[in-house]
Amino acid sequence: MGFKREDITKWVHDAGLKNVIVDCADENCCAKSDSGSECADISIFVVSGEK
């Protein structure tokens, strides 16, 4: 679930930015399913780059 960091880096480079940094924000987004039987736990990331 989520995005591969190398894919994000490529997308940002392809958008014309340089000095791209993709890093973990050391936090997760957690949500339970409607039934409460499953839980999604997705890491939050930060992206920066120069135009």
PQR file of N, CA, C, O and H, with PARSE charges and radii, in Angstrom:
ATOM      1  N   MET A   1       0.837  -1.168   0.000 -0.4000 1.5000
ATOM      2  CA  MET A   1       0.000   0.000   0.000 -0.0000 2.0000
ATOM      3  C   MET A   1       0.893   1.245   0.000  0.5500 1.7000
ATOM      4  O   MET A   1       1.972   1.226   0.592 -0.5500 1.4000
ATOM      5  N   GLY A   2       0.468   2.296  -0.638 -0.4000 1.5000
ATOM      6  CA  GLY A   2       1.257   3.520  -0.679 -0.0000 2.0000
ATOM      7  C   GLY A   2       2.123   3.598  -1.917  0.5500 1.7000
ATOM      8  O   GLY A   2       1.909   2.870  -2.886 -0.5500 1.4000
ATOM      9  H   GLY A   2      -0.409   2.311  -1.119  0.4000 1.0000
ATOM     10  N   PHE A   3       3.101   4.483  -1.881 -0.4000 1.5000
ATOM     11  CA  PHE A   3       3.983   4.719  -3.023 -0.0000 2.0000
ATOM     12  C   PHE A   3       5.395   4.264  -2.696  0.5500 1.7000
ATOM     13  O   PHE A   3       5.843   4.371  -1.554 -0.5500 1.4000
ATOM     14  H   PHE A   3       3.275   5.075  -1.094  0.4000 1.0000
ATOM     15  N   LYS A   4       6.091   3.758  -3.703 -0.4000 1.5000
ATOM     16  CA  LYS A   4       7.507   3.443  -3.544 -0.0000 2.0000
ATOM     17  C   LYS A   4       8.269   4.760  -3.592  0.5500 1.7000
ATOM     18  O   LYS A   4       7.995   5.606  -4.443 -0.5500 1.4000
ATOM     19  H   LYS A   4       5.726   3.672  -4.630  0.4000 1.0000
ATOM     20  N   ARG A   5       9.214   4.936  -2.694 -0.4000 1.5000
ATOM     21  CA  ARG A   5       9.974   6.192  -2.626 -0.0000 2.0000
ATOM     22  C   ARG A   5      10.731   6.466  -3.924  0.5500 1.7000
ATOM     23  O   ARG A   5      10.847   7.618  -4.343 -0.5500 1.4000
ATOM     24  H   ARG A   5       9.437   4.248  -2.003  0.4000 1.0000
ATOM     25  N   GLU A   6      11.246   5.415  -4.562 -0.4000 1.5000
ATOM     26  CA  GLU A   6      11.973   5.628  -5.820 -0.0000 2.0000
ATOM     27  C   GLU A   6      11.037   6.111  -6.930  0.5500 1.7000
ATOM     28  O   GLU A   6      11.462   6.866  -7.805 -0.5500 1.4000
ATOM     29  H   GLU A   6      11.151   4.479  -4.223  0.4000 1.0000
ATOM     30  N   ASP A   7       9.771   5.687  -6.908 -0.4000 1.5000
ATOM     31  CA  ASP A   7       8.789   6.186  -7.883 -0.0000 2.0000
ATOM     32  C   ASP A   7       8.521   7.671  -7.660  0.5500 1.7000
ATOM     33  O   ASP A   7       8.447   8.442  -8.616 -0.5500 1.4000
ATOM     34  H   ASP A   7       9.426   5.074  -6.197  0.4000 1.0000
ATOM     35  N   ILE A   8       8.378   8.069  -6.406 -0.4000 1.5000
ATOM     36  CA  ILE A   8       8.129   9.476  -6.090 -0.0000 2.0000
ATOM     37  C   ILE A   8       9.309  10.327  -6.546  0.5500 1.7000
ATOM     38  O   ILE A   8       9.121  11.387  -7.143 -0.5500 1.4000
ATOM     39  H   ILE A   8       8.438   7.443  -5.629  0.4000 1.0000
ATOM     40  N   THR A   9      10.517   9.867  -6.266 -0.4000 1.5000
ATOM     41  CA  THR A   9      11.717  10.594  -6.684 -0.0000 2.0000
ATOM     42  C   THR A   9      11.726  10.782  -8.193  0.5500 1.7000
ATOM     43  O   THR A   9      12.028  11.874  -8.676 -0.5500 1.4000
ATOM     44  H   THR A   9      10.671   9.006  -5.781  0.4000 1.0000
ATOM     45  N   LYS A  10      11.402   9.744  -8.942 -0.4000 1.5000
ATOM     46  CA  LYS A  10      11.369   9.830 -10.406 -0.0000 2.0000
ATOM     47  C   LYS A  10      10.306  10.822 -10.865  0.5500 1.7000
ATOM     48  O   LYS A  10      10.569  11.628 -11.757 -0.5500 1.4000
ATOM     49  H   LYS A  10      11.156   8.857  -8.550  0.4000 1.0000
ATOM     50  N   TRP A  11       9.116  10.782 -10.278 -0.4000 1.5000
ATOM     51  CA  TRP A  11       8.035  11.702 -10.668 -0.0000 2.0000
ATOM     52  C   TRP A  11       8.450  13.150 -10.456  0.5500 1.7000
ATOM     53  O   TRP A  11       8.188  14.007 -11.300 -0.5500 1.4000
ATOM     54  H   TRP A  11       8.902  10.127  -9.553  0.4000 1.0000
ATOM     55  N   VAL A  12       9.099  13.422  -9.327 -0.4000 1.5000
ATOM     56  CA  VAL A  12       9.501  14.797  -9.020 -0.0000 2.0000
ATOM     57  C   VAL A  12      10.616  15.240  -9.972  0.5500 1.7000
ATOM     58  O   VAL A  12      10.602  16.374 -10.451 -0.5500 1.4000
ATOM     59  H   VAL A  12       9.311  12.726  -8.641  0.4000 1.0000
ATOM     60  N   HIS A  13      11.580  14.356 -10.248 -0.4000 1.5000
ATOM     61  CA  HIS A  13      12.629  14.662 -11.234 -0.0000 2.0000
ATOM     62  C   HIS A  13      11.999  14.903 -12.606  0.5500 1.7000
ATOM     63  O   HIS A  13      12.358  15.860 -13.292 -0.5500 1.4000
ATOM     64  H   HIS A  13      11.591  13.435  -9.858  0.4000 1.0000
ATOM     65  N   ASP A  14      11.075  14.053 -13.004 -0.4000 1.5000
ATOM     66  CA  ASP A  14      10.410  14.191 -14.307 -0.0000 2.0000
ATOM     67  C   ASP A  14       9.613  15.489 -14.410  0.5500 1.7000
ATOM     68  O   ASP A  14       9.386  15.992 -15.510 -0.5500 1.4000
ATOM     69  H   ASP A  14      10.783  13.276 -12.446  0.4000 1.0000
ATOM     70  N   ALA A  15       9.188  16.035 -13.266 -0.4000 1.5000
ATOM     71  CA  ALA A  15       8.454  17.307 -13.240 -0.0000 2.0000
ATOM     72  C   ALA A  15       9.406  18.502 -13.358  0.5500 1.7000
ATOM     73  O   ALA A  15       8.967  19.651 -13.389 -0.5500 1.4000
ATOM     74  H   ALA A  15       9.373  15.626 -12.372  0.4000 1.0000
ATOM     75  N   GLY A  16      10.708  18.222 -13.423 -0.4000 1.5000
ATOM     76  CA  GLY A  16      11.684  19.279 -13.646 -0.0000 2.0000
ATOM     77  C   GLY A  16      12.397  19.785 -12.406  0.5500 1.7000
ATOM     78  O   GLY A  16      13.117  20.780 -12.482 -0.5500 1.4000
ATOM     79  H   GLY A  16      11.065  17.288 -13.398  0.4000 1.0000
ATOM     80  N   LEU A  17      12.221  19.138 -11.277 -0.4000 1.5000
ATOM     81  CA  LEU A  17      12.904  19.580 -10.064 -0.0000 2.0000
ATOM     82  C   LEU A  17      14.242  18.868  -9.917  0.5500 1.7000
ATOM     83  O   LEU A  17      14.424  17.757 -10.414 -0.5500 1.4000
ATOM     84  H   LEU A  17      11.636  18.330 -11.215  0.4000 1.0000
ATOM     85  N   LYS A  18      15.175  19.521  -9.227 -0.4000 1.5000
ATOM     86  CA  LYS A  18      16.486  18.924  -8.967 -0.0000 2.0000
ATOM     87  C   LYS A  18      16.730  18.931  -7.461  0.5500 1.7000
ATOM     88  O   LYS A  18      15.950  19.497  -6.696 -0.5500 1.4000
ATOM     89  H   LYS A  18      15.026  20.424  -8.824  0.4000 1.0000
ATOM     90  N   ASN A  19      17.810  18.302  -7.052 -0.4000 1.5000
ATOM     91  CA  ASN A  19      18.133  18.181  -5.624 -0.0000 2.0000
ATOM     92  C   ASN A  19      16.930  17.658  -4.832  0.5500 1.7000
ATOM     93  O   ASN A  19      16.557  18.204  -3.793 -0.5500 1.4000
ATOM     94  H   ASN A  19      18.444  17.842  -7.674  0.4000 1.0000
ATOM     95  N   VAL A  20      16.348  16.602  -5.352 -0.4000 1.5000
ATOM     96  CA  VAL A  20      15.132  16.026  -4.765 -0.0000 2.0000
ATOM     97  C   VAL A  20      15.482  15.190  -3.537  0.5500 1.7000
ATOM     98  O   VAL A  20      16.419  14.392  -3.552 -0.5500 1.4000
ATOM     99  H   VAL A  20      16.651  16.159  -6.196  0.4000 1.0000
ATOM    100  N   ILE A  21      14.713  15.392  -2.490 -0.4000 1.5000
ATOM    101  CA  ILE A  21      14.843  14.591  -1.270 -0.0000 2.0000
ATOM    102  C   ILE A  21      13.470  14.021  -0.934  0.5500 1.7000
ATOM    103  O   ILE A  21      12.491  14.759  -0.817 -0.5500 1.4000
ATOM    104  H   ILE A  21      13.951  16.040  -2.478  0.4000 1.0000
ATOM    105  N   VAL A  22      13.410  12.707  -0.782 -0.4000 1.5000
ATOM    106  CA  VAL A  22      12.198  12.025  -0.322 -0.0000 2.0000
ATOM    107  C   VAL A  22      12.583  11.342   0.982  0.5500 1.7000
ATOM    108  O   VAL A  22      13.491  10.512   1.016 -0.5500 1.4000
ATOM    109  H   VAL A  22      14.205  12.108  -0.877  0.4000 1.0000
ATOM    110  N   ASP A  23      11.885  11.698   2.052 -0.4000 1.5000
ATOM    111  CA  ASP A  23      12.270  11.175   3.361 -0.0000 2.0000
ATOM    112  C   ASP A  23      11.028  10.840   4.178  0.5500 1.7000
ATOM    113  O   ASP A  23       9.937  11.346   3.918 -0.5500 1.4000
ATOM    114  H   ASP A  23      11.148  12.373   2.025  0.4000 1.0000
ATOM    115  N   CYS A  24      11.214   9.995   5.150 -0.4000 1.5000
ATOM    116  CA  CYS A  24      10.135   9.599   6.048 -0.0000 2.0000
ATOM    117  C   CYS A  24       9.908  10.694   7.090  0.5500 1.7000
ATOM    118  O   CYS A  24      10.865  11.283   7.593 -0.5500 1.4000
ATOM    119  H   CYS A  24      12.100   9.584   5.362  0.4000 1.0000
ATOM    120  N   ALA A  25       8.651  10.965   7.409 -0.4000 1.5000
ATOM    121  CA  ALA A  25       8.314  11.966   8.424 -0.0000 2.0000
ATOM    122  C   ALA A  25       8.272  11.350   9.827  0.5500 1.7000
ATOM    123  O   ALA A  25       7.922  12.024  10.795 -0.5500 1.4000
ATOM    124  H   ALA A  25       7.873  10.487   7.000  0.4000 1.0000
ATOM    125  N   ASP A  26       8.626  10.083   9.929 -0.4000 1.5000
ATOM    126  CA  ASP A  26       8.614   9.352  11.206 -0.0000 2.0000
ATOM    127  C   ASP A  26       7.239   9.335  11.865  0.5500 1.7000
ATOM    128  O   ASP A  26       7.127   9.324  13.091 -0.5500 1.4000
ATOM    129  H   ASP A  26       8.911   9.535   9.142  0.4000 1.0000
ATOM    130  N   GLU A  27       6.196   9.334  11.039 -0.4000 1.5000
ATOM    131  CA  GLU A  27       4.819   9.227  11.518 -0.0000 2.0000
ATOM    132  C   GLU A  27       4.060   8.276  10.600  0.5500 1.7000
ATOM    133  O   GLU A  27       4.446   8.078   9.448 -0.5500 1.4000
ATOM    134  H   GLU A  27       6.288   9.343  10.043  0.4000 1.0000
ATOM    135  N   ASN A  28       2.996   7.697  11.102 -0.4000 1.5000
ATOM    136  CA  ASN A  28       2.143   6.816  10.309 -0.0000 2.0000
ATOM    137  C   ASN A  28       0.707   7.303  10.351  0.5500 1.7000
ATOM    138  O   ASN A  28       0.262   7.898  11.333 -0.5500 1.4000
ATOM    139  H   ASN A  28       2.682   7.857  12.037  0.4000 1.0000
ATOM    140  N   CYS A  29      -0.004   7.041   9.276 -0.4000 1.5000
ATOM    141  CA  CYS A  29      -1.441   7.298   9.212 -0.0000 2.0000
ATOM    142  C   CYS A  29      -2.120   5.941   9.389  0.5500 1.7000
ATOM    143  O   CYS A  29      -1.883   5.020   8.607 -0.5500 1.4000
ATOM    144  H   CYS A  29       0.357   6.558   8.479  0.4000 1.0000
ATOM    145  N   CYS A  30      -2.954   5.818  10.404 -0.4000 1.5000
ATOM    146  CA  CYS A  30      -3.600   4.546  10.710 -0.0000 2.0000
ATOM    147  C   CYS A  30      -5.114   4.696  10.629  0.5500 1.7000
ATOM    148  O   CYS A  30      -5.677   5.676  11.117 -0.5500 1.4000
ATOM    149  H   CYS A  30      -3.146   6.566  11.039  0.4000 1.0000
ATOM    150  N   ALA A  31      -5.760   3.728  10.015 -0.4000 1.5000
ATOM    151  CA  ALA A  31      -7.224   3.753   9.915 -0.0000 2.0000
ATOM    152  C   ALA A  31      -7.750   2.329   9.938  0.5500 1.7000
ATOM    153  O   ALA A  31      -7.160   1.430   9.340 -0.5500 1.4000
ATOM    154  H   ALA A  31      -5.303   2.932   9.619  0.4000 1.0000
ATOM    155  N   LYS A  32      -8.859   2.131  10.627 -0.4000 1.5000
ATOM    156  CA  LYS A  32      -9.518   0.826  10.662 -0.0000 2.0000
ATOM    157  C   LYS A  32     -10.568   0.756   9.569  0.5500 1.7000
ATOM    158  O   LYS A  32     -11.123   1.775   9.157 -0.5500 1.4000
ATOM    159  H   LYS A  32      -9.338   2.862  11.113  0.4000 1.0000
ATOM    160  N   SER A  33     -10.833  -0.452   9.105 -0.4000 1.5000
ATOM    161  CA  SER A  33     -11.891  -0.667   8.121 -0.0000 2.0000
ATOM    162  C   SER A  33     -13.247  -0.418   8.781  0.5500 1.7000
ATOM    163  O   SER A  33     -13.346  -0.360  10.007 -0.5500 1.4000
ATOM    164  H   SER A  33     -10.382  -1.280   9.440  0.4000 1.0000
ATOM    165  N   ASP A  34     -14.278  -0.272   7.970 -0.4000 1.5000
ATOM    166  CA  ASP A  34     -15.624  -0.050   8.507 -0.0000 2.0000
ATOM    167  C   ASP A  34     -16.041  -1.150   9.476  0.5500 1.7000
ATOM    168  O   ASP A  34     -16.719  -0.893  10.471 -0.5500 1.4000
ATOM    169  H   ASP A  34     -14.197  -0.319   6.974  0.4000 1.0000
ATOM    170  N   SER A  35     -15.630  -2.370   9.174 -0.4000 1.5000
ATOM    171  CA  SER A  35     -16.004  -3.488  10.047 -0.0000 2.0000
ATOM    172  C   SER A  35     -15.119  -3.564  11.291  0.5500 1.7000
ATOM    173  O   SER A  35     -15.450  -4.243  12.262 -0.5500 1.4000
ATOM    174  H   SER A  35     -15.080  -2.579   8.366  0.4000 1.0000
ATOM    175  N   GLY A  36     -13.983  -2.854  11.245 -0.4000 1.5000
ATOM    176  CA  GLY A  36     -13.060  -2.871  12.373 -0.0000 2.0000
ATOM    177  C   GLY A  36     -12.148  -4.077  12.403  0.5500 1.7000
ATOM    178  O   GLY A  36     -11.358  -4.234  13.334 -0.5500 1.4000
ATOM    179  H   GLY A  36     -13.714  -2.302  10.455  0.4000 1.0000
ATOM    180  N   SER A  37     -12.247  -4.936  11.391 -0.4000 1.5000
ATOM    181  CA  SER A  37     -11.455  -6.165  11.389 -0.0000 2.0000
ATOM    182  C   SER A  37     -10.069  -5.987  10.761  0.5500 1.7000
ATOM    183  O   SER A  37      -9.196  -6.833  10.953 -0.5500 1.4000
ATOM    184  H   SER A  37     -12.889  -4.809  10.635  0.4000 1.0000
ATOM    185  N   GLU A  38      -9.857  -4.901  10.016 -0.4000 1.5000
ATOM    186  CA  GLU A  38      -8.570  -4.668   9.364 -0.0000 2.0000
ATOM    187  C   GLU A  38      -8.116  -3.240   9.637  0.5500 1.7000
ATOM    188  O   GLU A  38      -8.917  -2.351   9.928 -0.5500 1.4000
ATOM    189  H   GLU A  38     -10.566  -4.213   9.860  0.4000 1.0000
ATOM    190  N   CYS A  39      -6.795  -3.051   9.532 -0.4000 1.5000
ATOM    191  CA  CYS A  39      -6.233  -1.732   9.802 -0.0000 2.0000
ATOM    192  C   CYS A  39      -5.169  -1.411   8.755  0.5500 1.7000
ATOM    193  O   CYS A  39      -4.334  -2.255   8.429 -0.5500 1.4000
ATOM    194  H   CYS A  39      -6.144  -3.773   9.296  0.4000 1.0000
ATOM    195  N   ALA A  40      -5.204  -0.185   8.230 -0.4000 1.5000
ATOM    196  CA  ALA A  40      -4.166   0.297   7.319 -0.0000 2.0000
ATOM    197  C   ALA A  40      -3.189   1.132   8.138  0.5500 1.7000
ATOM    198  O   ALA A  40      -3.601   1.975   8.935 -0.5500 1.4000
ATOM    199  H   ALA A  40      -5.882   0.501   8.494  0.4000 1.0000
ATOM    200  N   ASP A  41      -1.915   0.899   7.944 -0.4000 1.5000
ATOM    201  CA  ASP A  41      -0.868   1.627   8.659 -0.0000 2.0000
ATOM    202  C   ASP A  41       0.138   2.087   7.610  0.5500 1.7000
ATOM    203  O   ASP A  41       0.977   1.302   7.166 -0.5500 1.4000
ATOM    204  H   ASP A  41      -1.580   0.214   7.297  0.4000 1.0000
ATOM    205  N   ILE A  42       0.057   3.360   7.210 -0.4000 1.5000
ATOM    206  CA  ILE A  42       0.828   3.876   6.083 -0.0000 2.0000
ATOM    207  C   ILE A  42       1.784   4.957   6.572  0.5500 1.7000
ATOM    208  O   ILE A  42       1.379   5.877   7.284 -0.5500 1.4000
ATOM    209  H   ILE A  42      -0.624   3.998   7.570  0.4000 1.0000
ATOM    210  N   SER A  43       3.059   4.843   6.186 -0.4000 1.5000
ATOM    211  CA  SER A  43       4.037   5.849   6.603 -0.0000 2.0000
ATOM    212  C   SER A  43       3.825   7.149   5.829  0.5500 1.7000
ATOM    213  O   SER A  43       3.451   7.142   4.657 -0.5500 1.4000
ATOM    214  H   SER A  43       3.387   4.096   5.608  0.4000 1.0000
ATOM    215  N   ILE A  44       4.073   8.257   6.512 -0.4000 1.5000
ATOM    216  CA  ILE A  44       3.945   9.584   5.915 -0.0000 2.0000
ATOM    217  C   ILE A  44       5.336  10.025   5.471  0.5500 1.7000
ATOM    218  O   ILE A  44       6.318   9.831   6.189 -0.5500 1.4000
ATOM    219  H   ILE A  44       4.376   8.264   7.465  0.4000 1.0000
ATOM    220  N   PHE A  45       5.410  10.624   4.273 -0.4000 1.5000
ATOM    221  CA  PHE A  45       6.698  11.054   3.755 -0.0000 2.0000
ATOM    222  C   PHE A  45       6.679  12.537   3.412  0.5500 1.7000
ATOM    223  O   PHE A  45       5.621  13.153   3.282 -0.5500 1.4000
ATOM    224  H   PHE A  45       4.613  10.781   3.690  0.4000 1.0000
ATOM    225  N   VAL A  46       7.885  13.094   3.269 -0.4000 1.5000
ATOM    226  CA  VAL A  46       8.076  14.492   2.906 -0.0000 2.0000
ATOM    227  C   VAL A  46       8.930  14.524   1.650  0.5500 1.7000
ATOM    228  O   VAL A  46       9.894  13.768   1.527 -0.5500 1.4000
ATOM    229  H   VAL A  46       8.744  12.594   3.374  0.4000 1.0000
ATOM    230  N   VAL A  47       8.572  15.408   0.708 -0.4000 1.5000
ATOM    231  CA  VAL A  47       9.331  15.553  -0.531 -0.0000 2.0000
ATOM    232  C   VAL A  47       9.726  17.013  -0.684  0.5500 1.7000
ATOM    233  O   VAL A  47       8.909  17.910  -0.478 -0.5500 1.4000
ATOM    234  H   VAL A  47       7.789  16.022   0.808  0.4000 1.0000
ATOM    235  N   SER A  48      10.986  17.248  -1.046 -0.4000 1.5000
ATOM    236  CA  SER A  48      11.411  18.610  -1.368 -0.0000 2.0000
ATOM    237  C   SER A  48      12.284  18.563  -2.613  0.5500 1.7000
ATOM    238  O   SER A  48      12.905  17.544  -2.919 -0.5500 1.4000
ATOM    239  H   SER A  48      11.651  16.519  -1.213  0.4000 1.0000
ATOM    240  N   GLY A  49      12.320  19.686  -3.324 -0.4000 1.5000
ATOM    241  CA  GLY A  49      13.134  19.795  -4.520 -0.0000 2.0000
ATOM    242  C   GLY A  49      13.261  21.250  -4.925  0.5500 1.7000
ATOM    243  O   GLY A  49      12.519  22.104  -4.439 -0.5500 1.4000
ATOM    244  H   GLY A  49      11.816  20.513  -3.075  0.4000 1.0000
ATOM    245  N   GLU A  50      14.198  21.531  -5.814 -0.4000 1.5000
ATOM    246  CA  GLU A  50      14.424  22.887  -6.308 -0.0000 2.0000
ATOM    247  C   GLU A  50      14.003  22.979  -7.762  0.5500 1.7000
ATOM    248  O   GLU A  50      14.268  22.078  -8.557 -0.5500 1.4000
ATOM    249  H   GLU A  50      14.800  20.837  -6.208  0.4000 1.0000
ATOM    250  N   LYS A  51      13.352  24.064  -8.097 -0.4000 1.5000
ATOM    251  CA  LYS A  51      12.930  24.289  -9.482 -0.0000 2.0000
ATOM    252  C   LYS A  51      14.009  25.030 -10.210  0.5500 1.7000
ATOM    253  O   LYS A  51      13.863  25.325 -11.396 -0.5500 1.4000
ATOM    254  H   LYS A  51      13.136  24.796  -7.451  0.4000 1.0000
TER
END
